[in-house]
Amino acid sequence: MPDEILTLAEVAQLLKVADKTVYTMAQRGEVPAFKVRGQWRFKRDDLDQWIEQKKLSQRDHDKPDGGHG
């Protein structure tokens, strides 16, 4: 489903973390999110892209040269 909108609890389940973790990440701008009448919402496409970016950045970070080269 394109442009699927997820709730905080759904994102927590997707990422397999606590609701509070997702809430804190959203407040800090660490995960793509927006508010609807005071409640956090997450666009699935944005999350998928964010996850891919995290995977790439982690892969570079894990290289023996620290991702420099």
CHARMM-style PDB file with segment names, atoms N, HN, CA, C and O in Angstrom:
ATOM      1  N   MET     1       0.847  -1.185   0.000  1.00  0.00      PROA
ATOM      2  CA  MET     1       0.000   0.000   0.000  1.00  0.00      PROA
ATOM      3  C   MET     1       0.892   1.248   0.000  1.00  0.00      PROA
ATOM      4  O   MET     1       1.623   1.476   0.964  1.00  0.00      PROA
ATOM      5  N   PRO     2       0.844   2.042  -1.047  1.00  0.00      PROA
ATOM      6  CA  PRO     2       1.673   3.241  -1.078  1.00  0.00      PROA
ATOM      7  C   PRO     2       1.206   4.271  -0.061  1.00  0.00      PROA
ATOM      8  O   PRO     2       0.020   4.368   0.255  1.00  0.00      PROA
ATOM      9  N   ASP     3       2.168   5.039   0.443  1.00  0.00      PROA
ATOM     10  HN  ASP     3       3.131   4.961   0.186  1.00  0.00      PROA
ATOM     11  CA  ASP     3       1.871   6.104   1.409  1.00  0.00      PROA
ATOM     12  C   ASP     3       1.170   5.587   2.663  1.00  0.00      PROA
ATOM     13  O   ASP     3       0.341   6.284   3.247  1.00  0.00      PROA
ATOM     14  N   GLU     4       1.502   4.371   3.073  1.00  0.00      PROA
ATOM     15  HN  GLU     4       2.176   3.804   2.599  1.00  0.00      PROA
ATOM     16  CA  GLU     4       0.928   3.815   4.291  1.00  0.00      PROA
ATOM     17  C   GLU     4       1.418   4.619   5.492  1.00  0.00      PROA
ATOM     18  O   GLU     4       2.612   4.889   5.619  1.00  0.00      PROA
ATOM     19  N   ILE     5       0.492   4.999   6.372  1.00  0.00      PROA
ATOM     20  HN  ILE     5      -0.478   4.779   6.268  1.00  0.00      PROA
ATOM     21  CA  ILE     5       0.805   5.762   7.573  1.00  0.00      PROA
ATOM     22  C   ILE     5       0.721   4.823   8.773  1.00  0.00      PROA
ATOM     23  O   ILE     5      -0.265   4.108   8.951  1.00  0.00      PROA
ATOM     24  N   LEU     6       1.772   4.839   9.591  1.00  0.00      PROA
ATOM     25  HN  LEU     6       2.573   5.420   9.446  1.00  0.00      PROA
ATOM     26  CA  LEU     6       1.853   3.951  10.749  1.00  0.00      PROA
ATOM     27  C   LEU     6       1.759   4.745  12.050  1.00  0.00      PROA
ATOM     28  O   LEU     6       2.129   5.918  12.111  1.00  0.00      PROA
ATOM     29  N   THR     7       1.262   4.084  13.076  1.00  0.00      PROA
ATOM     30  HN  THR     7       0.962   3.132  13.026  1.00  0.00      PROA
ATOM     31  CA  THR     7       1.217   4.673  14.415  1.00  0.00      PROA
ATOM     32  C   THR     7       2.536   4.390  15.130  1.00  0.00      PROA
ATOM     33  O   THR     7       3.355   3.602  14.659  1.00  0.00      PROA
ATOM     34  N   LEU     8       2.725   5.038  16.259  1.00  0.00      PROA
ATOM     35  HN  LEU     8       2.059   5.678  16.642  1.00  0.00      PROA
ATOM     36  CA  LEU     8       3.917   4.827  17.058  1.00  0.00      PROA
ATOM     37  C   LEU     8       4.041   3.350  17.461  1.00  0.00      PROA
ATOM     38  O   LEU     8       5.127   2.776  17.368  1.00  0.00      PROA
ATOM     39  N   ALA     9       2.963   2.745  17.898  1.00  0.00      PROA
ATOM     40  HN  ALA     9       2.081   3.211  17.974  1.00  0.00      PROA
ATOM     41  CA  ALA     9       2.995   1.343  18.320  1.00  0.00      PROA
ATOM     42  C   ALA     9       3.354   0.415  17.153  1.00  0.00      PROA
ATOM     43  O   ALA     9       4.077  -0.564  17.336  1.00  0.00      PROA
ATOM     44  N   GLU    10       2.851   0.725  15.967  1.00  0.00      PROA
ATOM     45  HN  GLU    10       2.264   1.521  15.819  1.00  0.00      PROA
ATOM     46  CA  GLU    10       3.158  -0.090  14.791  1.00  0.00      PROA
ATOM     47  C   GLU    10       4.642   0.016  14.418  1.00  0.00      PROA
ATOM     48  O   GLU    10       5.265  -0.972  14.029  1.00  0.00      PROA
ATOM     49  N   VAL    11       5.196   1.221  14.540  1.00  0.00      PROA
ATOM     50  HN  VAL    11       4.691   2.023  14.856  1.00  0.00      PROA
ATOM     51  CA  VAL    11       6.616   1.407  14.240  1.00  0.00      PROA
ATOM     52  C   VAL    11       7.470   0.678  15.280  1.00  0.00      PROA
ATOM     53  O   VAL    11       8.474   0.054  14.939  1.00  0.00      PROA
ATOM     54  N   ALA    12       7.071   0.761  16.531  1.00  0.00      PROA
ATOM     55  HN  ALA    12       6.255   1.268  16.808  1.00  0.00      PROA
ATOM     56  CA  ALA    12       7.801   0.052  17.588  1.00  0.00      PROA
ATOM     57  C   ALA    12       7.819  -1.449  17.301  1.00  0.00      PROA
ATOM     58  O   ALA    12       8.846  -2.106  17.469  1.00  0.00      PROA
ATOM     59  N   GLN    13       6.690  -1.979  16.874  1.00  0.00      PROA
ATOM     60  HN  GLN    13       5.856  -1.445  16.737  1.00  0.00      PROA
ATOM     61  CA  GLN    13       6.604  -3.399  16.547  1.00  0.00      PROA
ATOM     62  C   GLN    13       7.482  -3.720  15.332  1.00  0.00      PROA
ATOM     63  O   GLN    13       8.174  -4.737  15.313  1.00  0.00      PROA
ATOM     64  N   LEU    14       7.449  -2.854  14.330  1.00  0.00      PROA
ATOM     65  HN  LEU    14       6.886  -2.028  14.345  1.00  0.00      PROA
ATOM     66  CA  LEU    14       8.251  -3.044  13.123  1.00  0.00      PROA
ATOM     67  C   LEU    14       9.741  -3.065  13.456  1.00  0.00      PROA
ATOM     68  O   LEU    14      10.479  -3.917  12.960  1.00  0.00      PROA
ATOM     69  N   LEU    15      10.181  -2.129  14.295  1.00  0.00      PROA
ATOM     70  HN  LEU    15       9.582  -1.437  14.698  1.00  0.00      PROA
ATOM     71  CA  LEU    15      11.594  -2.021  14.652  1.00  0.00      PROA
ATOM     72  C   LEU    15      11.985  -2.923  15.818  1.00  0.00      PROA
ATOM     73  O   LEU    15      13.164  -3.053  16.150  1.00  0.00      PROA
ATOM     74  N   LYS    16      10.991  -3.538  16.430  1.00  0.00      PROA
ATOM     75  HN  LYS    16      10.034  -3.433  16.160  1.00  0.00      PROA
ATOM     76  CA  LYS    16      11.191  -4.432  17.573  1.00  0.00      PROA
ATOM     77  C   LYS    16      11.887  -3.712  18.740  1.00  0.00      PROA
ATOM     78  O   LYS    16      12.866  -4.192  19.312  1.00  0.00      PROA
ATOM     79  N   VAL    17      11.333  -2.544  19.057  1.00  0.00      PROA
ATOM     80  HN  VAL    17      10.538  -2.154  18.592  1.00  0.00      PROA
ATOM     81  CA  VAL    17      11.792  -1.755  20.199  1.00  0.00      PROA
ATOM     82  C   VAL    17      10.569  -1.296  20.990  1.00  0.00      PROA
ATOM     83  O   VAL    17       9.432  -1.474  20.553  1.00  0.00      PROA
ATOM     84  N   ALA    18      10.812  -0.712  22.141  1.00  0.00      PROA
ATOM     85  HN  ALA    18      11.736  -0.567  22.496  1.00  0.00      PROA
ATOM     86  CA  ALA    18       9.717  -0.224  22.982  1.00  0.00      PROA
ATOM     87  C   ALA    18       9.072   1.026  22.382  1.00  0.00      PROA
ATOM     88  O   ALA    18       9.726   1.797  21.679  1.00  0.00      PROA
ATOM     89  N   ASP    19       7.794   1.213  22.665  1.00  0.00      PROA
ATOM     90  HN  ASP    19       7.263   0.587  23.236  1.00  0.00      PROA
ATOM     91  CA  ASP    19       7.070   2.409  22.228  1.00  0.00      PROA
ATOM     92  C   ASP    19       7.818   3.670  22.657  1.00  0.00      PROA
ATOM     93  O   ASP    19       7.959   4.611  21.876  1.00  0.00      PROA
ATOM     94  N   LYS    20       8.294   3.685  23.895  1.00  0.00      PROA
ATOM     95  HN  LYS    20       8.180   2.920  24.529  1.00  0.00      PROA
ATOM     96  CA  LYS    20       8.985   4.847  24.446  1.00  0.00      PROA
ATOM     97  C   LYS    20      10.236   5.180  23.629  1.00  0.00      PROA
ATOM     98  O   LYS    20      10.571   6.353  23.459  1.00  0.00      PROA
ATOM     99  N   THR    21      10.917   4.164  23.128  1.00  0.00      PROA
ATOM    100  HN  THR    21      10.644   3.212  23.265  1.00  0.00      PROA
ATOM    101  CA  THR    21      12.108   4.376  22.306  1.00  0.00      PROA
ATOM    102  C   THR    21      11.749   5.125  21.029  1.00  0.00      PROA
ATOM    103  O   THR    21      12.423   6.085  20.656  1.00  0.00      PROA
ATOM    104  N   VAL    22      10.687   4.684  20.360  1.00  0.00      PROA
ATOM    105  HN  VAL    22      10.140   3.903  20.664  1.00  0.00      PROA
ATOM    106  CA  VAL    22      10.255   5.331  19.122  1.00  0.00      PROA
ATOM    107  C   VAL    22       9.796   6.761  19.423  1.00  0.00      PROA
ATOM    108  O   VAL    22      10.098   7.682  18.664  1.00  0.00      PROA
ATOM    109  N   TYR    23       9.077   6.945  20.511  1.00  0.00      PROA
ATOM    110  HN  TYR    23       8.831   6.197  21.127  1.00  0.00      PROA
ATOM    111  CA  TYR    23       8.603   8.270  20.911  1.00  0.00      PROA
ATOM    112  C   TYR    23       9.780   9.223  21.097  1.00  0.00      PROA
ATOM    113  O   TYR    23       9.766  10.345  20.591  1.00  0.00      PROA
ATOM    114  N   THR    24      10.792   8.769  21.824  1.00  0.00      PROA
ATOM    115  HN  THR    24      10.803   7.858  22.235  1.00  0.00      PROA
ATOM    116  CA  THR    24      11.976   9.594  22.081  1.00  0.00      PROA
ATOM    117  C   THR    24      12.717   9.894  20.783  1.00  0.00      PROA
ATOM    118  O   THR    24      13.152  11.026  20.569  1.00  0.00      PROA
ATOM    119  N   MET    25      12.863   8.907  19.926  1.00  0.00      PROA
ATOM    120  HN  MET    25      12.510   7.988  20.100  1.00  0.00      PROA
ATOM    121  CA  MET    25      13.538   9.104  18.643  1.00  0.00      PROA
ATOM    122  C   MET    25      12.789  10.118  17.788  1.00  0.00      PROA
ATOM    123  O   MET    25      13.410  10.956  17.133  1.00  0.00      PROA
ATOM    124  N   ALA    26      11.463  10.050  17.787  1.00  0.00      PROA
ATOM    125  HN  ALA    26      10.959   9.369  18.319  1.00  0.00      PROA
ATOM    126  CA  ALA    26      10.652  10.990  17.010  1.00  0.00      PROA
ATOM    127  C   ALA    26      10.822  12.406  17.556  1.00  0.00      PROA
ATOM    128  O   ALA    26      10.985  13.354  16.788  1.00  0.00      PROA
ATOM    129  N   GLN    27      10.785  12.547  18.875  1.00  0.00      PROA
ATOM    130  HN  GLN    27      10.652  11.777  19.498  1.00  0.00      PROA
ATOM    131  CA  GLN    27      10.950  13.862  19.498  1.00  0.00      PROA
ATOM    132  C   GLN    27      12.297  14.485  19.156  1.00  0.00      PROA
ATOM    133  O   GLN    27      12.395  15.696  18.958  1.00  0.00      PROA
ATOM    134  N   ARG    28      13.323  13.664  19.090  1.00  0.00      PROA
ATOM    135  HN  ARG    28      13.244  12.680  19.251  1.00  0.00      PROA
ATOM    136  CA  ARG    28      14.684  14.140  18.824  1.00  0.00      PROA
ATOM    137  C   ARG    28      14.975  14.295  17.332  1.00  0.00      PROA
ATOM    138  O   ARG    28      16.048  14.764  16.952  1.00  0.00      PROA
ATOM    139  N   GLY    29      14.026  13.903  16.494  1.00  0.00      PROA
ATOM    140  HN  GLY    29      13.155  13.523  16.803  1.00  0.00      PROA
ATOM    141  CA  GLY    29      14.238  13.998  15.058  1.00  0.00      PROA
ATOM    142  C   GLY    29      15.148  12.914  14.513  1.00  0.00      PROA
ATOM    143  O   GLY    29      15.720  13.069  13.433  1.00  0.00      PROA
ATOM    144  N   GLU    30      15.288  11.827  15.240  1.00  0.00      PROA
ATOM    145  HN  GLU    30      14.824  11.702  16.117  1.00  0.00      PROA
ATOM    146  CA  GLU    30      16.177  10.738  14.840  1.00  0.00      PROA
ATOM    147  C   GLU    30      15.518   9.767  13.863  1.00  0.00      PROA
ATOM    148  O   GLU    30      16.192   8.938  13.250  1.00  0.00      PROA
ATOM    149  N   VAL    31      14.213   9.874  13.725  1.00  0.00      PROA
ATOM    150  HN  VAL    31      13.666  10.547  14.223  1.00  0.00      PROA
ATOM    151  CA  VAL    31      13.457   9.022  12.816  1.00  0.00      PROA
ATOM    152  C   VAL    31      12.444   9.920  12.106  1.00  0.00      PROA
ATOM    153  O   VAL    31      11.893  10.830  12.726  1.00  0.00      PROA
ATOM    154  N   PRO    32      12.187   9.679  10.808  1.00  0.00      PROA
ATOM    155  CA  PRO    32      11.238  10.540  10.096  1.00  0.00      PROA
ATOM    156  C   PRO    32       9.816  10.371  10.641  1.00  0.00      PROA
ATOM    157  O   PRO    32       9.270   9.268  10.647  1.00  0.00      PROA
ATOM    158  N   ALA    33       9.231  11.473  11.095  1.00  0.00      PROA
ATOM    159  HN  ALA    33       9.675  12.369  11.091  1.00  0.00      PROA
ATOM    160  CA  ALA    33       7.907  11.412  11.723  1.00  0.00      PROA
ATOM    161  C   ALA    33       7.223  12.773  11.622  1.00  0.00      PROA
ATOM    162  O   ALA    33       7.854  13.797  11.357  1.00  0.00      PROA
ATOM    163  N   PHE    34       5.929  12.746  11.840  1.00  0.00      PROA
ATOM    164  HN  PHE    34       5.416  11.915  12.055  1.00  0.00      PROA
ATOM    165  CA  PHE    34       5.154  13.987  11.888  1.00  0.00      PROA
ATOM    166  C   PHE    34       4.007  13.788  12.866  1.00  0.00      PROA
ATOM    167  O   PHE    34       3.659  12.659  13.212  1.00  0.00      PROA
ATOM    168  N   LYS    35       3.426  14.892  13.306  1.00  0.00      PROA
ATOM    169  HN  LYS    35       3.709  15.809  13.025  1.00  0.00      PROA
ATOM    170  CA  LYS    35       2.331  14.814  14.272  1.00  0.00      PROA
ATOM    171  C   LYS    35       1.000  15.140  13.612  1.00  0.00      PROA
ATOM    172  O   LYS    35       0.901  16.019  12.757  1.00  0.00      PROA
ATOM    173  N   VAL    36      -0.014  14.407  14.035  1.00  0.00      PROA
ATOM    174  HN  VAL    36       0.066  13.693  14.730  1.00  0.00      PROA
ATOM    175  CA  VAL    36      -1.395  14.679  13.659  1.00  0.00      PROA
ATOM    176  C   VAL    36      -2.163  14.858  14.961  1.00  0.00      PROA
ATOM    177  O   VAL    36      -2.355  13.911  15.722  1.00  0.00      PROA
ATOM    178  N   ARG    37      -2.597  16.093  15.201  1.00  0.00      PROA
ATOM    179  HN  ARG    37      -2.441  16.863  14.582  1.00  0.00      PROA
ATOM    180  CA  ARG    37      -3.321  16.435  16.437  1.00  0.00      PROA
ATOM    181  C   ARG    37      -2.598  15.913  17.675  1.00  0.00      PROA
ATOM    182  O   ARG    37      -3.216  15.353  18.582  1.00  0.00      PROA
ATOM    183  N   GLY    38      -1.284  16.106  17.697  1.00  0.00      PROA
ATOM    184  HN  GLY    38      -0.782  16.561  16.961  1.00  0.00      PROA
ATOM    185  CA  GLY    38      -0.499  15.758  18.877  1.00  0.00      PROA
ATOM    186  C   GLY    38      -0.039  14.314  18.950  1.00  0.00      PROA
ATOM    187  O   GLY    38       0.636  13.929  19.905  1.00  0.00      PROA
ATOM    188  N   GLN    39      -0.392  13.506  17.956  1.00  0.00      PROA
ATOM    189  HN  GLN    39      -0.940  13.818  17.180  1.00  0.00      PROA
ATOM    190  CA  GLN    39       0.025  12.100  17.970  1.00  0.00      PROA
ATOM    191  C   GLN    39       1.015  11.846  16.843  1.00  0.00      PROA
ATOM    192  O   GLN    39       0.807  12.283  15.711  1.00  0.00      PROA
ATOM    193  N   TRP    40       2.099  11.133  17.164  1.00  0.00      PROA
ATOM    194  HN  TRP    40       2.267  10.778  18.084  1.00  0.00      PROA
ATOM    195  CA  TRP    40       3.117  10.838  16.168  1.00  0.00      PROA
ATOM    196  C   TRP    40       2.610   9.866  15.117  1.00  0.00      PROA
ATOM    197  O   TRP    40       1.934   8.885  15.426  1.00  0.00      PROA
ATOM    198  N   ARG    41       2.953  10.160  13.865  1.00  0.00      PROA
ATOM    199  HN  ARG    41       3.503  10.956  13.614  1.00  0.00      PROA
ATOM    200  CA  ARG    41       2.634   9.275  12.741  1.00  0.00      PROA
ATOM    201  C   ARG    41       3.889   9.145  11.885  1.00  0.00      PROA
ATOM    202  O   ARG    41       4.750  10.025  11.882  1.00  0.00      PROA
ATOM    203  N   PHE    42       3.978   8.044  11.166  1.00  0.00      PROA
ATOM    204  HN  PHE    42       3.279   7.329  11.168  1.00  0.00      PROA
ATOM    205  CA  PHE    42       5.166   7.701  10.407  1.00  0.00      PROA
ATOM    206  C   PHE    42       4.748   7.170   9.043  1.00  0.00      PROA
ATOM    207  O   PHE    42       3.879   6.304   8.942  1.00  0.00      PROA
ATOM    208  N   LYS    43       5.374   7.699   7.999  1.00  0.00      PROA
ATOM    209  HN  LYS    43       6.080   8.403   8.082  1.00  0.00      PROA
ATOM    210  CA  LYS    43       5.093   7.231   6.649  1.00  0.00      PROA
ATOM    211  C   LYS    43       5.990   6.024   6.364  1.00  0.00      PROA
ATOM    212  O   LYS    43       7.210   6.100   6.511  1.00  0.00      PROA
ATOM    213  N   ARG    44       5.384   4.926   5.961  1.00  0.00      PROA
ATOM    214  HN  ARG    44       4.393   4.864   5.842  1.00  0.00      PROA
ATOM    215  CA  ARG    44       6.125   3.674   5.770  1.00  0.00      PROA
ATOM    216  C   ARG    44       7.275   3.845   4.771  1.00  0.00      PROA
ATOM    217  O   ARG    44       8.372   3.336   5.000  1.00  0.00      PROA
ATOM    218  N   ASP    45       7.033   4.551   3.677  1.00  0.00      PROA
ATOM    219  HN  ASP    45       6.142   4.965   3.491  1.00  0.00      PROA
ATOM    220  CA  ASP    45       8.081   4.767   2.678  1.00  0.00      PROA
ATOM    221  C   ASP    45       9.281   5.499   3.290  1.00  0.00      PROA
ATOM    222  O   ASP    45      10.430   5.155   3.011  1.00  0.00      PROA
ATOM    223  N   ASP    46       9.012   6.505   4.121  1.00  0.00      PROA
ATOM    224  HN  ASP    46       8.079   6.785   4.347  1.00  0.00      PROA
ATOM    225  CA  ASP    46      10.086   7.251   4.771  1.00  0.00      PROA
ATOM    226  C   ASP    46      10.880   6.354   5.716  1.00  0.00      PROA
ATOM    227  O   ASP    46      12.107   6.432   5.779  1.00  0.00      PROA
ATOM    228  N   LEU    47      10.167   5.502   6.447  1.00  0.00      PROA
ATOM    229  HN  LEU    47       9.170   5.438   6.396  1.00  0.00      PROA
ATOM    230  CA  LEU    47      10.839   4.581   7.369  1.00  0.00      PROA
ATOM    231  C   LEU    47      11.710   3.582   6.614  1.00  0.00      PROA
ATOM    232  O   LEU    47      12.840   3.307   7.016  1.00  0.00      PROA
ATOM    233  N   ASP    48      11.181   3.043   5.521  1.00  0.00      PROA
ATOM    234  HN  ASP    48      10.263   3.267   5.194  1.00  0.00      PROA
ATOM    235  CA  ASP    48      11.950   2.079   4.728  1.00  0.00      PROA
ATOM    236  C   ASP    48      13.243   2.717   4.226  1.00  0.00      PROA
ATOM    237  O   ASP    48      14.306   2.098   4.266  1.00  0.00      PROA
ATOM    238  N   GLN    49      13.144   3.956   3.754  1.00  0.00      PROA
ATOM    239  HN  GLN    49      12.280   4.459   3.721  1.00  0.00      PROA
ATOM    240  CA  GLN    49      14.318   4.676   3.270  1.00  0.00      PROA
ATOM    241  C   GLN    49      15.292   4.943   4.418  1.00  0.00      PROA
ATOM    242  O   GLN    49      16.503   4.798   4.250  1.00  0.00      PROA
ATOM    243  N   TRP    50      14.775   5.329   5.573  1.00  0.00      PROA
ATOM    244  HN  TRP    50      13.792   5.447   5.709  1.00  0.00      PROA
ATOM    245  CA  TRP    50      15.590   5.592   6.756  1.00  0.00      PROA
ATOM    246  C   TRP    50      16.335   4.329   7.186  1.00  0.00      PROA
ATOM    247  O   TRP    50      17.514   4.383   7.535  1.00  0.00      PROA
ATOM    248  N   ILE    51      15.638   3.197   7.158  1.00  0.00      PROA
ATOM    249  HN  ILE    51      14.680   3.153   6.875  1.00  0.00      PROA
ATOM    250  CA  ILE    51      16.261   1.917   7.525  1.00  0.00      PROA
ATOM    251  C   ILE    51      17.408   1.590   6.565  1.00  0.00      PROA
ATOM    252  O   ILE    51      18.482   1.173   7.001  1.00  0.00      PROA
ATOM    253  N   GLU    52      17.188   1.777   5.278  1.00  0.00      PROA
ATOM    254  HN  GLU    52      16.316   2.116   4.924  1.00  0.00      PROA
ATOM    255  CA  GLU    52      18.242   1.511   4.290  1.00  0.00      PROA
ATOM    256  C   GLU    52      19.447   2.418   4.521  1.00  0.00      PROA
ATOM    257  O   GLU    52      20.588   1.966   4.422  1.00  0.00      PROA
ATOM    258  N   GLN    53      19.205   3.690   4.828  1.00  0.00      PROA
ATOM    259  HN  GLN    53      18.278   4.057   4.909  1.00  0.00      PROA
ATOM    260  CA  GLN    53      20.306   4.614   5.101  1.00  0.00      PROA
ATOM    261  C   GLN    53      21.085   4.171   6.341  1.00  0.00      PROA
ATOM    262  O   GLN    53      22.315   4.231   6.365  1.00  0.00      PROA
ATOM    263  N   LYS    54      20.363   3.730   7.364  1.00  0.00      PROA
ATOM    264  HN  LYS    54      19.365   3.682   7.345  1.00  0.00      PROA
ATOM    265  CA  LYS    54      21.011   3.261   8.588  1.00  0.00      PROA
ATOM    266  C   LYS    54      21.872   2.034   8.304  1.00  0.00      PROA
ATOM    267  O   LYS    54      22.979   1.908   8.826  1.00  0.00      PROA
ATOM    268  N   LYS    55      21.354   1.134   7.475  1.00  0.00      PROA
ATOM    269  HN  LYS    55      20.454   1.237   7.051  1.00  0.00      PROA
ATOM    270  CA  LYS    55      22.106  -0.069   7.125  1.00  0.00      PROA
ATOM    271  C   LYS    55      23.391   0.287   6.388  1.00  0.00      PROA
ATOM    272  O   LYS    55      24.448  -0.278   6.668  1.00  0.00      PROA
ATOM    273  N   LEU    56      23.300   1.225   5.444  1.00  0.00      PROA
ATOM    274  HN  LEU    56      22.441   1.684   5.216  1.00  0.00      PROA
ATOM    275  CA  LEU    56      24.478   1.637   4.681  1.00  0.00      PROA
ATOM    276  C   LEU    56      25.493   2.324   5.583  1.00  0.00      PROA
ATOM    277  O   LEU    56      26.690   2.055   5.485  1.00  0.00      PROA
ATOM    278  N   SER    57      25.031   3.201   6.453  1.00  0.00      PROA
ATOM    279  HN  SER    57      24.059   3.420   6.532  1.00  0.00      PROA
ATOM    280  CA  SER    57      25.936   3.923   7.332  1.00  0.00      PROA
ATOM    281  C   SER    57      26.577   2.969   8.338  1.00  0.00      PROA
ATOM    282  O   SER    57      27.740   3.151   8.699  1.00  0.00      PROA
ATOM    283  N   GLN    58      25.859   1.985   8.783  1.00  0.00      PROA
ATOM    284  HN  GLN    58      24.915   1.837   8.489  1.00  0.00      PROA
ATOM    285  CA  GLN    58      26.411   0.993   9.708  1.00  0.00      PROA
ATOM    286  C   GLN    58      27.452   0.136   8.997  1.00  0.00      PROA
ATOM    287  O   GLN    58      28.490  -0.197   9.568  1.00  0.00      PROA
ATOM    288  N   ARG    59      27.166  -0.218   7.743  1.00  0.00      PROA
ATOM    289  HN  ARG    59      26.322   0.053   7.279  1.00  0.00      PROA
ATOM    290  CA  ARG    59      28.100  -1.018   6.954  1.00  0.00      PROA
ATOM    291  C   ARG    59      29.412  -0.264   6.781  1.00  0.00      PROA
ATOM    292  O   ARG    59      30.485  -0.849   6.926  1.00  0.00      PROA
ATOM    293  N   ASP    60      29.336   1.039   6.471  1.00  0.00      PROA
ATOM    294  HN  ASP    60      28.464   1.514   6.354  1.00  0.00      PROA
ATOM    295  CA  ASP    60      30.547   1.845   6.323  1.00  0.00      PROA
ATOM    296  C   ASP    60      31.296   1.957   7.646  1.00  0.00      PROA
ATOM    297  O   ASP    60      32.525   1.901   7.679  1.00  0.00      PROA
ATOM    298  N   HSD    61      30.556   2.112   8.723  1.00  0.00      PROA
ATOM    299  HN  HSD    61      29.558   2.157   8.696  1.00  0.00      PROA
ATOM    300  CA  HSD    61      31.147   2.259  10.049  1.00  0.00      PROA
ATOM    301  C   HSD    61      31.868   0.989  10.473  1.00  0.00      PROA
ATOM    302  O   HSD    61      32.862   1.049  11.196  1.00  0.00      PROA
ATOM    303  N   ASP    62      31.371  -0.161  10.028  1.00  0.00      PROA
ATOM    304  HN  ASP    62      30.563  -0.210   9.440  1.00  0.00      PROA
ATOM    305  CA  ASP    62      31.942  -1.449  10.416  1.00  0.00      PROA
ATOM    306  C   ASP    62      33.165  -1.846   9.597  1.00  0.00      PROA
ATOM    307  O   ASP    62      33.816  -2.843   9.909  1.00  0.00      PROA
ATOM    308  N   LYS    63      33.487  -1.081   8.553  1.00  0.00      PROA
ATOM    309  HN  LYS    63      32.958  -0.271   8.299  1.00  0.00      PROA
ATOM    310  CA  LYS    63      34.669  -1.397   7.737  1.00  0.00      PROA
ATOM    311  C   LYS    63      35.932  -1.228   8.577  1.00  0.00      PROA
ATOM    312  O   LYS    63      35.992  -0.353   9.442  1.00  0.00      PROA
ATOM    313  N   PRO    64      36.948  -2.067   8.324  1.00  0.00      PROA
ATOM    314  CA  PRO    64      38.195  -1.967   9.104  1.00  0.00      PROA
ATOM    315  C   PRO    64      38.848  -0.597   9.034  1.00  0.00      PROA
ATOM    316  O   PRO    64      39.488  -0.176   9.998  1.00  0.00      PROA
ATOM    317  N   ASP    65      38.702   0.116   7.907  1.00  0.00      PROA
ATOM    318  HN  ASP    65      38.183  -0.226   7.124  1.00  0.00      PROA
ATOM    319  CA  ASP    65      39.307   1.444   7.793  1.00  0.00      PROA
ATOM    320  C   ASP    65      38.379   2.555   8.262  1.00  0.00      PROA
ATOM    321  O   ASP    65      38.659   3.737   8.062  1.00  0.00      PROA
ATOM    322  N   GLY    66      37.284   2.171   8.881  1.00  0.00      PROA
ATOM    323  HN  GLY    66      37.056   1.211   9.044  1.00  0.00      PROA
ATOM    324  CA  GLY    66      36.343   3.160   9.406  1.00  0.00      PROA
ATOM    325  C   GLY    66      35.513   3.840   8.326  1.00  0.00      PROA
ATOM    326  O   GLY    66      34.931   4.901   8.552  1.00  0.00      PROA
ATOM    327  N   GLY    67      35.465   3.216   7.143  1.00  0.00      PROA
ATOM    328  HN  GLY    67      35.938   2.354   6.960  1.00  0.00      PROA
ATOM    329  CA  GLY    67      34.682   3.777   6.055  1.00  0.00      PROA
ATOM    330  C   GLY    67      35.428   4.816   5.253  1.00  0.00      PROA
ATOM    331  O   GLY    67      34.828   5.510   4.433  1.00  0.00      PROA
ATOM    332  N   HSD    68      36.740   4.939   5.475  1.00  0.00      PROA
ATOM    333  HN  HSD    68      37.227   4.374   6.141  1.00  0.00      PROA
ATOM    334  CA  HSD    68      37.542   5.921   4.754  1.00  0.00      PROA
ATOM    335  C   HSD    68      38.400   5.226   3.707  1.00  0.00      PROA
ATOM    336  O   HSD    68      39.582   4.973   3.940  1.00  0.00      PROA
ATOM    337  N   GLY    69      37.816   4.917   2.558  1.00  0.00      PROA
ATOM    338  HN  GLY    69      36.856   5.122   2.368  1.00  0.00      PROA
ATOM    339  CA  GLY    69      38.643   4.326   1.522  1.00  0.00      PROA
ATOM    340  C   GLY    69      38.107   3.183   0.849  1.00  0.00      PROA
ATOM    341  OT1 GLY    69      38.754   2.631  -0.041  1.00  0.00      PROA
TER     342      GLY     69
END
